[in-house]
């Protein structure tokens, strides 16, 4: 699973690093080409859009009001209301889908209790927090990344790498095996008191990590190479690239690609409606007869300033006048199209509507399952991808356990069960559990009860409760019960007869 390819001799290590850096620099052109293509690619642009829209930075915030000019072409205008309203339905969908599958800790099933204890130590609260964030990365960018590595204390830790920072170089067309990867990210440094942004590059391959700076070209850092981890003075590498992809679907299509136009439409409808509400003087078309002024600009200024208009009679005796044509804004039209857009966004995102009519009154479990059908179908595919990713992650955990002397668990079977966060009618499920007594085992019934989080612990509590009841009623535990106990209602001894 990993190999020691260097001795502890420091001089040999430094010599190897220097020679390796010199040889890798011959690949500088290839690396730069990959970076240039990735930076301008549609894939990276969609990743960044997904993250921006999740944070509320929507395109509507850059909207400019335009009018038709004298030449018949649109031109910007600044004296009109220009509201930029964001109704972030996209963020709601991402959080809904991520928390539906990853909001609850997953369950680990393995027959080896020692292995289960080791896995519990790795899969702690911090890991579940990380996995939820990686799930959001997968939805926002099509793919998320976890990098298993070691901290200064020699403990294995898991690090999230942002999807728009990593360029995967795949071995196969299905994107299941990595040949290498390039990471690009910015670091803020200071030269004296002046702030400067430096773009750093890391190349991950079978030999370790190579470090460069992108500054007018690819330049090796002062320490150009490091192995994946050190144990004492010995350097070690994995036999696999330690970058684990977590995909929301097999095609790595981000959610933003499916709903961006609908989200933009929602923002545009709300902004346009408020613009029209604020254009008080433009809700009425004014027809001027013998206006006592120079131009329309002056007219609008005086109207806004004084709320009055001076008119005059011309030489023929015709009197001046101001007539109006009222333009009605039908808010119902805006409400209707807004509802259509929101419903379409939920359907295209394969989410669910928390205000669905099926939730009114006392919904039964079939109605709830019907409401969750789309998000459940999409979660099935995402879970399939995450199961494969967790299998890769377990490979690195097994290698770490073997290296530390904790044991070789590579042949152990382990099942990761994702616990979905679904709304349920508890009354229906509890009644079904009651009706299953005598048909199904206690273990199965307890596992499906909505109030039980840990079936094994609950069964232990039931056993302990039974023993306490036996002690209270008969004075002995169940495993020491005498033969021919009296039936319920029968006297226990002659004195009771």
Order of alpha helices (4+ residues) and beta strands (2+ residues): beta-alpha-alpha-alpha-beta-beta-alpha-beta-alpha-alpha-beta-beta-beta-beta-beta-beta-beta-beta-beta-beta-alpha-beta-alpha-beta-alpha-alpha-alpha-beta-alpha-alpha-alpha
